[in-house]
Amino acid sequence: MADSIIEEDMTIEGNVVSKKGSVEVKGIVVGDVTAEALVVQQSGSIDGALSAKTISIEGKHKGSLKCEDLTFAASSHVQADVTAQTMTTESGAKVVGKVNITGGA
């Protein structure tokens, strides 16, 4: 599995796709992100649709989100329609939007 990192000094305008790898966002993405696993670091921001098997958000996200396993850190700021099988939210996380947790397989 390949790992891709979007560093803090980087801004991507357009969609990001990693079919069999993980994407770590420390910078800014304006567009949709699709990956096997996705981590939005505290310095990271994504404005678009997210789709991955596992998603962990410490930074900012605005858009929609679909995954199996979702984690919101205390530092996360999310405005999204969320669909996930399981969700873990740390105290202090800010989540605004429609949340649909479907449960395990």
Gaussian input, Z-matrix of N, CA and C with variables (Angstrom, degrees):
# hf/3-21g

backbone

0 1
 N
 C     1     B1
 C     2     B2     1     A1
 N     3     B3     2     A2     1     D1
 C     4     B4     3     A3     2     D2
 C     5     B5     4     A4     3     D3
 N     6     B6     5     A5     4     D4
 C     7     B7     6     A6     5     D5
 C     8     B8     7     A7     6     D6
 N     9     B9     8     A8     7     D7
 C    10    B10     9     A9     8     D8
 C    11    B11    10    A10     9     D9
 N    12    B12    11    A11    10    D10
 C    13    B13    12    A12    11    D11
 C    14    B14    13    A13    12    D12
 N    15    B15    14    A14    13    D13
 C    16    B16    15    A15    14    D14
 C    17    B17    16    A16    15    D15
 N    18    B18    17    A17    16    D16
 C    19    B19    18    A18    17    D17
 C    20    B20    19    A19    18    D18
 N    21    B21    20    A20    19    D19
 C    22    B22    21    A21    20    D20
 C    23    B23    22    A22    21    D21
 N    24    B24    23    A23    22    D22
 C    25    B25    24    A24    23    D23
 C    26    B26    25    A25    24    D24
 N    27    B27    26    A26    25    D25
 C    28    B28    27    A27    26    D26
 C    29    B29    28    A28    27    D27
 N    30    B30    29    A29    28    D28
 C    31    B31    30    A30    29    D29
 C    32    B32    31    A31    30    D30
 N    33    B33    32    A32    31    D31
 C    34    B34    33    A33    32    D32
 C    35    B35    34    A34    33    D33
 N    36    B36    35    A35    34    D34
 C    37    B37    36    A36    35    D35
 C    38    B38    37    A37    36    D36
 N    39    B39    38    A38    37    D37
 C    40    B40    39    A39    38    D38
 C    41    B41    40    A40    39    D39
 N    42    B42    41    A41    40    D40
 C    43    B43    42    A42    41    D41
 C    44    B44    43    A43    42    D42
 N    45    B45    44    A44    43    D43
 C    46    B46    45    A45    44    D44
 C    47    B47    46    A46    45    D45
 N    48    B48    47    A47    46    D46
 C    49    B49    48    A48    47    D47
 C    50    B50    49    A49    48    D48
 N    51    B51    50    A50    49    D49
 C    52    B52    51    A51    50    D50
 C    53    B53    52    A52    51    D51
 N    54    B54    53    A53    52    D52
 C    55    B55    54    A54    53    D53
 C    56    B56    55    A55    54    D54
 N    57    B57    56    A56    55    D55
 C    58    B58    57    A57    56    D56
 C    59    B59    58    A58    57    D57
 N    60    B60    59    A59    58    D58
 C    61    B61    60    A60    59    D59
 C    62    B62    61    A61    60    D60
 N    63    B63    62    A62    61    D61
 C    64    B64    63    A63    62    D62
 C    65    B65    64    A64    63    D63
 N    66    B66    65    A65    64    D64
 C    67    B67    66    A66    65    D65
 C    68    B68    67    A67    66    D66
 N    69    B69    68    A68    67    D67
 C    70    B70    69    A69    68    D68
 C    71    B71    70    A70    69    D69
 N    72    B72    71    A71    70    D70
 C    73    B73    72    A72    71    D71
 C    74    B74    73    A73    72    D72
 N    75    B75    74    A74    73    D73
 C    76    B76    75    A75    74    D74
 C    77    B77    76    A76    75    D75
 N    78    B78    77    A77    76    D76
 C    79    B79    78    A78    77    D77
 C    80    B80    79    A79    78    D78
 N    81    B81    80    A80    79    D79
 C    82    B82    81    A81    80    D80
 C    83    B83    82    A82    81    D81
 N    84    B84    83    A83    82    D82
 C    85    B85    84    A84    83    D83
 C    86    B86    85    A85    84    D84
 N    87    B87    86    A86    85    D85
 C    88    B88    87    A87    86    D86
 C    89    B89    88    A88    87    D87
 N    90    B90    89    A89    88    D88
 C    91    B91    90    A90    89    D89
 C    92    B92    91    A91    90    D90
 N    93    B93    92    A92    91    D91
 C    94    B94    93    A93    92    D92
 C    95    B95    94    A94    93    D93
 N    96    B96    95    A95    94    D94
 C    97    B97    96    A96    95    D95
 C    98    B98    97    A97    96    D96
 N    99    B99    98    A98    97    D97
 C   100   B100    99    A99    98    D98
 C   101   B101   100   A100    99    D99
 N   102   B102   101   A101   100   D100
 C   103   B103   102   A102   101   D101
 C   104   B104   103   A103   102   D102
 N   105   B105   104   A104   103   D103
 C   106   B106   105   A105   104   D104
 C   107   B107   106   A106   105   D105
 N   108   B108   107   A107   106   D106
 C   109   B109   108   A108   107   D107
 C   110   B110   109   A109   108   D108
 N   111   B111   110   A110   109   D109
 C   112   B112   111   A111   110   D110
 C   113   B113   112   A112   111   D111
 N   114   B114   113   A113   112   D112
 C   115   B115   114   A114   113   D113
 C   116   B116   115   A115   114   D114
 N   117   B117   116   A116   115   D115
 C   118   B118   117   A117   116   D116
 C   119   B119   118   A118   117   D117
 N   120   B120   119   A119   118   D118
 C   121   B121   120   A120   119   D119
 C   122   B122   121   A121   120   D120
 N   123   B123   122   A122   121   D121
 C   124   B124   123   A123   122   D122
 C   125   B125   124   A124   123   D123
 N   126   B126   125   A125   124   D124
 C   127   B127   126   A126   125   D125
 C   128   B128   127   A127   126   D126
 N   129   B129   128   A128   127   D127
 C   130   B130   129   A129   128   D128
 C   131   B131   130   A130   129   D129
 N   132   B132   131   A131   130   D130
 C   133   B133   132   A132   131   D131
 C   134   B134   133   A133   132   D132
 N   135   B135   134   A134   133   D133
 C   136   B136   135   A135   134   D134
 C   137   B137   136   A136   135   D135
 N   138   B138   137   A137   136   D136
 C   139   B139   138   A138   137   D137
 C   140   B140   139   A139   138   D138
 N   141   B141   140   A140   139   D139
 C   142   B142   141   A141   140   D140
 C   143   B143   142   A142   141   D141
 N   144   B144   143   A143   142   D142
 C   145   B145   144   A144   143   D143
 C   146   B146   145   A145   144   D144
 N   147   B147   146   A146   145   D145
 C   148   B148   147   A147   146   D146
 C   149   B149   148   A148   147   D147
 N   150   B150   149   A149   148   D148
 C   151   B151   150   A150   149   D149
 C   152   B152   151   A151   150   D150
 N   153   B153   152   A152   151   D151
 C   154   B154   153   A153   152   D152
 C   155   B155   154   A154   153   D153
 N   156   B156   155   A155   154   D154
 C   157   B157   156   A156   155   D155
 C   158   B158   157   A157   156   D156
 N   159   B159   158   A158   157   D157
 C   160   B160   159   A159   158   D158
 C   161   B161   160   A160   159   D159
 N   162   B162   161   A161   160   D160
 C   163   B163   162   A162   161   D161
 C   164   B164   163   A163   162   D162
 N   165   B165   164   A164   163   D163
 C   166   B166   165   A165   164   D164
 C   167   B167   166   A166   165   D165
 N   168   B168   167   A167   166   D166
 C   169   B169   168   A168   167   D167
 C   170   B170   169   A169   168   D168
 N   171   B171   170   A170   169   D169
 C   172   B172   171   A171   170   D170
 C   173   B173   172   A172   171   D171
 N   174   B174   173   A173   172   D172
 C   175   B175   174   A174   173   D173
 C   176   B176   175   A175   174   D174
 N   177   B177   176   A176   175   D175
 C   178   B178   177   A177   176   D176
 C   179   B179   178   A178   177   D177
 N   180   B180   179   A179   178   D178
 C   181   B181   180   A180   179   D179
 C   182   B182   181   A181   180   D180
 N   183   B183   182   A182   181   D181
 C   184   B184   183   A183   182   D182
 C   185   B185   184   A184   183   D183
 N   186   B186   185   A185   184   D184
 C   187   B187   186   A186   185   D185
 C   188   B188   187   A187   186   D186
 N   189   B189   188   A188   187   D187
 C   190   B190   189   A189   188   D188
 C   191   B191   190   A190   189   D189
 N   192   B192   191   A191   190   D190
 C   193   B193   192   A192   191   D191
 C   194   B194   193   A193   192   D192
 N   195   B195   194   A194   193   D193
 C   196   B196   195   A195   194   D194
 C   197   B197   196   A196   195   D195
 N   198   B198   197   A197   196   D196
 C   199   B199   198   A198   197   D197
 C   200   B200   199   A199   198   D198
 N   201   B201   200   A200   199   D199
 C   202   B202   201   A201   200   D200
 C   203   B203   202   A202   201   D201
 N   204   B204   203   A203   202   D202
 C   205   B205   204   A204   203   D203
 C   206   B206   205   A205   204   D204
 N   207   B207   206   A206   205   D205
 C   208   B208   207   A207   206   D206
 C   209   B209   208   A208   207   D207
 N   210   B210   209   A209   208   D208
 C   211   B211   210   A210   209   D209
 C   212   B212   211   A211   210   D210
 N   213   B213   212   A212   211   D211
 C   214   B214   213   A213   212   D212
 C   215   B215   214   A214   213   D213
 N   216   B216   215   A215   214   D214
 C   217   B217   216   A216   215   D215
 C   218   B218   217   A217   216   D216
 N   219   B219   218   A218   217   D217
 C   220   B220   219   A219   218   D218
 C   221   B221   220   A220   219   D219
 N   222   B222   221   A221   220   D220
 C   223   B223   222   A222   221   D221
 C   224   B224   223   A223   222   D222
 N   225   B225   224   A224   223   D223
 C   226   B226   225   A225   224   D224
 C   227   B227   226   A226   225   D225
 N   228   B228   227   A227   226   D226
 C   229   B229   228   A228   227   D227
 C   230   B230   229   A229   228   D228
 N   231   B231   230   A230   229   D229
 C   232   B232   231   A231   230   D230
 C   233   B233   232   A232   231   D231
 N   234   B234   233   A233   232   D232
 C   235   B235   234   A234   233   D233
 C   236   B236   235   A235   234   D234
 N   237   B237   236   A236   235   D235
 C   238   B238   237   A237   236   D236
 C   239   B239   238   A238   237   D237
 N   240   B240   239   A239   238   D238
 C   241   B241   240   A240   239   D239
 C   242   B242   241   A241   240   D240
 N   243   B243   242   A242   241   D241
 C   244   B244   243   A243   242   D242
 C   245   B245   244   A244   243   D243
 N   246   B246   245   A245   244   D244
 C   247   B247   246   A246   245   D245
 C   248   B248   247   A247   246   D246
 N   249   B249   248   A248   247   D247
 C   250   B250   249   A249   248   D248
 C   251   B251   250   A250   249   D249
 N   252   B252   251   A251   250   D250
 C   253   B253   252   A252   251   D251
 C   254   B254   253   A253   252   D252
 N   255   B255   254   A254   253   D253
 C   256   B256   255   A255   254   D254
 C   257   B257   256   A256   255   D255
 N   258   B258   257   A257   256   D256
 C   259   B259   258   A258   257   D257
 C   260   B260   259   A259   258   D258
 N   261   B261   260   A260   259   D259
 C   262   B262   261   A261   260   D260
 C   263   B263   262   A262   261   D261
 N   264   B264   263   A263   262   D262
 C   265   B265   264   A264   263   D263
 C   266   B266   265   A265   264   D264
 N   267   B267   266   A266   265   D265
 C   268   B268   267   A267   266   D266
 C   269   B269   268   A268   267   D267
 N   270   B270   269   A269   268   D268
 C   271   B271   270   A270   269   D269
 C   272   B272   271   A271   270   D270
 N   273   B273   272   A272   271   D271
 C   274   B274   273   A273   272   D272
 C   275   B275   274   A274   273   D273
 N   276   B276   275   A275   274   D274
 C   277   B277   276   A276   275   D275
 C   278   B278   277   A277   276   D276
 N   279   B279   278   A278   277   D277
 C   280   B280   279   A279   278   D278
 C   281   B281   280   A280   279   D279
 N   282   B282   281   A281   280   D280
 C   283   B283   282   A282   281   D281
 C   284   B284   283   A283   282   D282
 N   285   B285   284   A284   283   D283
 C   286   B286   285   A285   284   D284
 C   287   B287   286   A286   285   D285
 N   288   B288   287   A287   286   D286
 C   289   B289   288   A288   287   D287
 C   290   B290   289   A289   288   D288
 N   291   B291   290   A290   289   D289
 C   292   B292   291   A291   290   D290
 C   293   B293   292   A292   291   D291
 N   294   B294   293   A293   292   D292
 C   295   B295   294   A294   293   D293
 C   296   B296   295   A295   294   D294
 N   297   B297   296   A296   295   D295
 C   298   B298   297   A297   296   D296
 C   299   B299   298   A298   297   D297
 N   300   B300   299   A299   298   D298
 C   301   B301   300   A300   299   D299
 C   302   B302   301   A301   300   D300
 N   303   B303   302   A302   301   D301
 C   304   B304   303   A303   302   D302
 C   305   B305   304   A304   303   D303
 N   306   B306   305   A305   304   D304
 C   307   B307   306   A306   305   D305
 C   308   B308   307   A307   306   D306
 N   309   B309   308   A308   307   D307
 C   310   B310   309   A309   308   D308
 C   311   B311   310   A310   309   D309
 N   312   B312   311   A311   310   D310
 C   313   B313   312   A312   311   D311
 C   314   B314   313   A313   312   D312

   B1=1.4510
   B2=1.5279
   B3=1.3105
   B4=1.4633
   B5=1.5189
   B6=1.3323
   B7=1.4570
   B8=1.5218
   B9=1.3308
   B10=1.4588
   B11=1.5190
   B12=1.3451
   B13=1.4588
   B14=1.5254
   B15=1.3208
   B16=1.4580
   B17=1.5233
   B18=1.3262
   B19=1.4604
   B20=1.5285
   B21=1.3486
   B22=1.4600
   B23=1.5221
   B24=1.3373
   B25=1.4589
   B26=1.5301
   B27=1.3261
   B28=1.4560
   B29=1.5259
   B30=1.3483
   B31=1.4596
   B32=1.5207
   B33=1.3283
   B34=1.4655
   B35=1.5132
   B36=1.3358
   B37=1.4576
   B38=1.5167
   B39=1.3191
   B40=1.4565
   B41=1.5153
   B42=1.3080
   B43=1.4576
   B44=1.5301
   B45=1.3389
   B46=1.4603
   B47=1.5211
   B48=1.3429
   B49=1.4639
   B50=1.5225
   B51=1.3387
   B52=1.4561
   B53=1.5156
   B54=1.3310
   B55=1.4655
   B56=1.5213
   B57=1.3533
   B58=1.4639
   B59=1.5174
   B60=1.3181
   B61=1.4573
   B62=1.5066
   B63=1.3353
   B64=1.4520
   B65=1.5202
   B66=1.3212
   B67=1.4633
   B68=1.5179
   B69=1.3304
   B70=1.4566
   B71=1.5266
   B72=1.3393
   B73=1.4564
   B74=1.5287
   B75=1.3295
   B76=1.4558
   B77=1.5233
   B78=1.3268
   B79=1.4549
   B80=1.5147
   B81=1.3404
   B82=1.4632
   B83=1.5261
   B84=1.3337
   B85=1.4596
   B86=1.5173
   B87=1.3387
   B88=1.4548
   B89=1.5265
   B90=1.3166
   B91=1.4580
   B92=1.5178
   B93=1.3107
   B94=1.4604
   B95=1.5279
   B96=1.3432
   B97=1.4585
   B98=1.5212
   B99=1.3452
   B100=1.4537
   B101=1.5174
   B102=1.3335
   B103=1.4657
   B104=1.5195
   B105=1.3273
   B106=1.4640
   B107=1.5335
   B108=1.3428
   B109=1.4635
   B110=1.5228
   B111=1.3243
   B112=1.4568
   B113=1.5182
   B114=1.3397
   B115=1.4523
   B116=1.5164
   B117=1.3414
   B118=1.4588
   B119=1.5267
   B120=1.3317
   B121=1.4577
   B122=1.5283
   B123=1.3267
   B124=1.4596
   B125=1.5279
   B126=1.3268
   B127=1.4612
   B128=1.5272
   B129=1.3426
   B130=1.4588
   B131=1.5130
   B132=1.3441
   B133=1.4608
   B134=1.5212
   B135=1.3325
   B136=1.4588
   B137=1.5259
   B138=1.3293
   B139=1.4574
   B140=1.5252
   B141=1.3415
   B142=1.4566
   B143=1.5105
   B144=1.3244
   B145=1.4658
   B146=1.5237
   B147=1.3371
   B148=1.4547
   B149=1.5232
   B150=1.3275
   B151=1.4564
   B152=1.5275
   B153=1.3334
   B154=1.4664
   B155=1.5177
   B156=1.3238
   B157=1.4606
   B158=1.5290
   B159=1.3481
   B160=1.4626
   B161=1.5274
   B162=1.3223
   B163=1.4617
   B164=1.5247
   B165=1.3328
   B166=1.4539
   B167=1.5236
   B168=1.3353
   B169=1.4698
   B170=1.5188
   B171=1.3290
   B172=1.4601
   B173=1.5250
   B174=1.3268
   B175=1.4599
   B176=1.5124
   B177=1.3579
   B178=1.4628
   B179=1.5179
   B180=1.3206
   B181=1.4678
   B182=1.5159
   B183=1.3301
   B184=1.4642
   B185=1.5198
   B186=1.3310
   B187=1.4632
   B188=1.5108
   B189=1.3326
   B190=1.4618
   B191=1.5243
   B192=1.3324
   B193=1.4581
   B194=1.5198
   B195=1.3396
   B196=1.4603
   B197=1.5212
   B198=1.3552
   B199=1.4616
   B200=1.5282
   B201=1.3334
   B202=1.4599
   B203=1.5247
   B204=1.3368
   B205=1.4614
   B206=1.5285
   B207=1.3258
   B208=1.4595
   B209=1.5192
   B210=1.3470
   B211=1.4559
   B212=1.5237
   B213=1.3391
   B214=1.4633
   B215=1.5266
   B216=1.3260
   B217=1.4574
   B218=1.5263
   B219=1.3296
   B220=1.4650
   B221=1.5183
   B222=1.3321
   B223=1.4689
   B224=1.5305
   B225=1.3218
   B226=1.4681
   B227=1.5313
   B228=1.3473
   B229=1.4689
   B230=1.5244
   B231=1.3332
   B232=1.4615
   B233=1.5138
   B234=1.3460
   B235=1.4577
   B236=1.5165
   B237=1.3342
   B238=1.4601
   B239=1.5127
   B240=1.3231
   B241=1.4508
   B242=1.5186
   B243=1.3384
   B244=1.4541
   B245=1.5278
   B246=1.3349
   B247=1.4569
   B248=1.5215
   B249=1.3327
   B250=1.4679
   B251=1.5179
   B252=1.3384
   B253=1.4616
   B254=1.5226
   B255=1.3405
   B256=1.4631
   B257=1.5254
   B258=1.3455
   B259=1.4568
   B260=1.5219
   B261=1.3292
   B262=1.4518
   B263=1.5166
   B264=1.3312
   B265=1.4595
   B266=1.5199
   B267=1.3410
   B268=1.4514
   B269=1.5244
   B270=1.3205
   B271=1.4571
   B272=1.5235
   B273=1.3208
   B274=1.4599
   B275=1.5161
   B276=1.3291
   B277=1.4639
   B278=1.5233
   B279=1.3311
   B280=1.4605
   B281=1.5227
   B282=1.3472
   B283=1.4529
   B284=1.5216
   B285=1.3429
   B286=1.4576
   B287=1.5219
   B288=1.3292
   B289=1.4642
   B290=1.5141
   B291=1.3128
   B292=1.4567
   B293=1.5275
   B294=1.3380
   B295=1.4570
   B296=1.5240
   B297=1.3540
   B298=1.4586
   B299=1.5272
   B300=1.3493
   B301=1.4601
   B302=1.5213
   B303=1.3326
   B304=1.4555
   B305=1.5221
   B306=1.3380
   B307=1.4565
   B308=1.4998
   B309=1.3174
   B310=1.4727
   B311=1.5123
   B312=1.3273
   B313=1.4585
   B314=1.4870
   A1=108.73
   A2=117.44
   A3=122.77
   A4=110.32
   A5=115.50
   A6=121.27
   A7=108.90
   A8=116.61
   A9=122.17
   A10=108.33
   A11=116.19
   A12=120.85
   A13=109.33
   A14=115.65
   A15=122.08
   A16=105.50
   A17=116.25
   A18=122.40
   A19=112.52
   A20=116.08
   A21=123.27
   A22=113.79
   A23=117.95
   A24=120.72
   A25=112.79
   A26=116.87
   A27=121.20
   A28=111.87
   A29=116.31
   A30=122.89
   A31=107.49
   A32=116.16
   A33=121.43
   A34=108.34
   A35=115.66
   A36=121.61
   A37=106.75
   A38=115.81
   A39=121.96
   A40=109.09
   A41=116.00
   A42=121.02
   A43=111.51
   A44=115.74
   A45=122.74
   A46=107.54
   A47=116.85
   A48=121.20
   A49=109.33
   A50=115.94
   A51=122.99
   A52=105.54
   A53=117.24
   A54=121.61
   A55=114.36
   A56=117.79
   A57=119.86
   A58=112.02
   A59=117.90
   A60=120.37
   A61=112.53
   A62=113.33
   A63=119.21
   A64=109.49
   A65=115.43
   A66=122.21
   A67=107.48
   A68=115.42
   A69=122.11
   A70=106.96
   A71=116.32
   A72=120.78
   A73=109.48
   A74=114.98
   A75=121.47
   A76=109.73
   A77=116.79
   A78=123.58
   A79=111.37
   A80=116.21
   A81=121.82
   A82=110.05
   A83=115.87
   A84=121.83
   A85=107.90
   A86=116.15
   A87=122.02
   A88=105.22
   A89=115.63
   A90=122.06
   A91=109.27
   A92=116.35
   A93=122.12
   A94=110.44
   A95=116.41
   A96=121.55
   A97=108.80
   A98=116.16
   A99=122.85
   A100=107.82
   A101=116.20
   A102=120.48
   A103=109.47
   A104=116.22
   A105=121.08
   A106=108.72
   A107=116.29
   A108=122.54
   A109=108.19
   A110=116.42
   A111=121.35
   A112=109.95
   A113=116.22
   A114=122.21
   A115=107.49
   A116=116.09
   A117=121.45
   A118=105.95
   A119=116.18
   A120=120.91
   A121=110.55
   A122=117.20
   A123=122.25
   A124=112.20
   A125=117.61
   A126=121.75
   A127=112.23
   A128=118.09
   A129=122.74
   A130=113.92
   A131=114.24
   A132=121.34
   A133=109.02
   A134=116.35
   A135=121.21
   A136=108.39
   A137=115.47
   A138=122.53
   A139=106.06
   A140=116.62
   A141=120.90
   A142=110.80
   A143=116.02
   A144=122.22
   A145=109.74
   A146=116.36
   A147=122.05
   A148=109.31
   A149=115.69
   A150=120.79
   A151=108.12
   A152=116.13
   A153=121.24
   A154=108.87
   A155=116.24
   A156=120.30
   A157=109.20
   A158=116.25
   A159=120.66
   A160=109.14
   A161=115.48
   A162=121.60
   A163=108.17
   A164=114.96
   A165=122.01
   A166=107.66
   A167=116.12
   A168=119.95
   A169=109.97
   A170=114.94
   A171=122.79
   A172=109.99
   A173=116.79
   A174=123.16
   A175=112.14
   A176=116.03
   A177=121.76
   A178=111.72
   A179=115.09
   A180=121.12
   A181=109.47
   A182=115.11
   A183=121.75
   A184=107.31
   A185=117.13
   A186=120.72
   A187=110.86
   A188=116.58
   A189=121.34
   A190=108.13
   A191=114.98
   A192=119.91
   A193=108.65
   A194=116.82
   A195=120.82
   A196=108.85
   A197=115.83
   A198=119.98
   A199=110.15
   A200=115.22
   A201=120.68
   A202=110.34
   A203=116.64
   A204=122.35
   A205=109.19
   A206=116.97
   A207=122.39
   A208=110.79
   A209=116.16
   A210=121.40
   A211=109.57
   A212=115.84
   A213=121.92
   A214=107.40
   A215=117.54
   A216=122.06
   A217=109.16
   A218=116.38
   A219=121.47
   A220=111.77
   A221=117.93
   A222=122.37
   A223=113.49
   A224=118.80
   A225=120.97
   A226=112.37
   A227=114.10
   A228=123.50
   A229=106.00
   A230=117.14
   A231=121.06
   A232=110.70
   A233=115.86
   A234=123.75
   A235=105.11
   A236=117.16
   A237=119.23
   A238=112.04
   A239=114.95
   A240=121.35
   A241=105.61
   A242=116.20
   A243=122.55
   A244=110.56
   A245=116.55
   A246=122.56
   A247=107.29
   A248=116.40
   A249=121.19
   A250=109.53
   A251=116.10
   A252=119.44
   A253=109.79
   A254=116.59
   A255=120.97
   A256=109.14
   A257=115.90
   A258=120.29
   A259=109.90
   A260=115.38
   A261=122.63
   A262=107.21
   A263=116.39
   A264=120.71
   A265=109.32
   A266=116.17
   A267=120.50
   A268=109.95
   A269=116.21
   A270=121.78
   A271=109.49
   A272=116.71
   A273=121.66
   A274=113.71
   A275=118.04
   A276=120.80
   A277=109.78
   A278=115.85
   A279=120.94
   A280=108.25
   A281=116.34
   A282=122.01
   A283=108.40
   A284=115.42
   A285=121.91
   A286=107.82
   A287=116.69
   A288=119.82
   A289=110.63
   A290=115.07
   A291=122.36
   A292=108.45
   A293=117.21
   A294=121.73
   A295=108.86
   A296=115.87
   A297=122.03
   A298=107.83
   A299=116.71
   A300=121.41
   A301=107.19
   A302=116.10
   A303=120.97
   A304=114.19
   A305=118.17
   A306=120.95
   A307=111.26
   A308=117.47
   A309=122.68
   A310=112.40
   A311=115.25
   A312=122.88
   A313=110.46
   D1=126.66
   D2=-179.51
   D3=-86.53
   D4=142.95
   D5=177.55
   D6=-109.41
   D7=132.22
   D8=177.54
   D9=-119.56
   D10=136.91
   D11=-179.00
   D12=-123.64
   D13=128.15
   D14=173.73
   D15=-101.61
   D16=105.69
   D17=-171.85
   D18=-72.18
   D19=166.30
   D20=-175.16
   D21=-58.31
   D22=-32.14
   D23=-177.54
   D24=-87.49
   D25=9.64
   D26=-174.22
   D27=-111.70
   D28=136.04
   D29=173.00
   D30=-123.09
   D31=126.97
   D32=177.35
   D33=-114.67
   D34=124.93
   D35=173.90
   D36=-109.23
   D37=103.35
   D38=-175.97
   D39=144.41
   D40=173.20
   D41=-176.59
   D42=-81.01
   D43=146.87
   D44=178.12
   D45=-118.74
   D46=127.12
   D47=-179.62
   D48=-130.85
   D49=127.19
   D50=173.04
   D51=-131.21
   D52=97.64
   D53=-170.55
   D54=-63.23
   D55=-37.36
   D56=-176.82
   D57=-125.89
   D58=14.65
   D59=-176.22
   D60=-124.81
   D61=-176.20
   D62=177.88
   D63=-109.45
   D64=153.58
   D65=178.35
   D66=-124.86
   D67=129.73
   D68=175.94
   D69=-115.26
   D70=123.71
   D71=-176.68
   D72=-109.92
   D73=115.46
   D74=174.27
   D75=-108.55
   D76=-18.50
   D77=-179.45
   D78=-102.14
   D79=-141.76
   D80=-175.67
   D81=-121.17
   D82=133.72
   D83=172.90
   D84=-124.56
   D85=125.18
   D86=172.84
   D87=-111.64
   D88=94.56
   D89=-175.34
   D90=154.44
   D91=177.44
   D92=-178.17
   D93=-82.12
   D94=148.07
   D95=177.79
   D96=-126.70
   D97=125.54
   D98=177.70
   D99=-125.61
   D100=128.58
   D101=-178.77
   D102=-159.14
   D103=171.08
   D104=173.78
   D105=-70.08
   D106=-44.25
   D107=177.51
   D108=-138.39
   D109=144.41
   D110=-177.76
   D111=-136.46
   D112=131.89
   D113=175.48
   D114=-126.33
   D115=125.10
   D116=173.87
   D117=-104.76
   D118=106.79
   D119=-178.38
   D120=-68.33
   D121=169.15
   D122=-176.93
   D123=-57.80
   D124=-33.53
   D125=178.73
   D126=-83.36
   D127=-6.98
   D128=-174.21
   D129=-88.11
   D130=155.10
   D131=179.22
   D132=-147.40
   D133=132.95
   D134=177.00
   D135=-129.68
   D136=131.37
   D137=175.08
   D138=-117.84
   D139=95.27
   D140=-177.33
   D141=163.25
   D142=-174.07
   D143=-179.40
   D144=-85.34
   D145=136.35
   D146=177.83
   D147=-112.89
   D148=137.13
   D149=177.22
   D150=-144.13
   D151=121.36
   D152=179.35
   D153=-163.02
   D154=166.84
   D155=175.54
   D156=-69.73
   D157=-47.57
   D158=176.54
   D159=-126.51
   D160=138.12
   D161=178.43
   D162=-132.54
   D163=133.03
   D164=175.10
   D165=-127.33
   D166=125.51
   D167=-177.68
   D168=-119.93
   D169=122.40
   D170=173.61
   D171=-111.62
   D172=-21.91
   D173=-176.34
   D174=-103.01
   D175=-134.36
   D176=-174.93
   D177=-114.80
   D178=142.90
   D179=174.98
   D180=-145.98
   D181=136.80
   D182=175.11
   D183=-134.33
   D184=125.25
   D185=-179.43
   D186=145.90
   D187=-131.58
   D188=176.77
   D189=-128.45
   D190=162.08
   D191=-172.94
   D192=-146.98
   D193=129.40
   D194=178.43
   D195=-138.38
   D196=125.55
   D197=-179.45
   D198=-161.69
   D199=177.42
   D200=174.14
   D201=-89.59
   D202=-49.75
   D203=-174.61
   D204=-121.99
   D205=120.28
   D206=-173.44
   D207=-123.89
   D208=136.27
   D209=176.69
   D210=-131.41
   D211=127.68
   D212=173.65
   D213=-108.51
   D214=120.83
   D215=176.02
   D216=-78.88
   D217=165.19
   D218=-179.72
   D219=-59.06
   D220=-27.98
   D221=-177.28
   D222=-86.75
   D223=-1.04
   D224=-175.08
   D225=-75.94
   D226=143.97
   D227=174.52
   D228=-127.82
   D229=108.58
   D230=-172.88
   D231=-126.60
   D232=131.11
   D233=170.95
   D234=-122.61
   D235=96.78
   D236=-172.72
   D237=-159.30
   D238=157.26
   D239=165.93
   D240=-89.16
   D241=120.78
   D242=-170.57
   D243=-110.63
   D244=131.78
   D245=170.93
   D246=-130.08
   D247=120.54
   D248=-178.89
   D249=-150.86
   D250=157.72
   D251=174.51
   D252=-78.44
   D253=-45.15
   D254=178.57
   D255=-132.86
   D256=149.65
   D257=-179.47
   D258=-141.33
   D259=135.40
   D260=173.89
   D261=-120.05
   D262=129.36
   D263=-178.60
   D264=-128.05
   D265=122.48
   D266=176.12
   D267=-78.11
   D268=150.95
   D269=176.98
   D270=-59.11
   D271=130.33
   D272=-179.58
   D273=105.62
   D274=-15.31
   D275=178.26
   D276=-64.90
   D277=140.82
   D278=178.69
   D279=-109.45
   D280=115.61
   D281=-178.00
   D282=-130.48
   D283=122.55
   D284=178.15
   D285=-124.62
   D286=127.87
   D287=178.65
   D288=141.61
   D289=-175.49
   D290=179.54
   D291=-85.46
   D292=127.19
   D293=-178.39
   D294=-117.73
   D295=124.99
   D296=-179.97
   D297=-124.71
   D298=106.85
   D299=178.74
   D300=-105.18
   D301=117.65
   D302=-171.63
   D303=-89.86
   D304=-13.27
   D305=-177.15
   D306=88.10
   D307=174.74
   D308=-178.20
   D309=-63.85
   D310=175.53
   D311=-177.34
   D312=-50.47

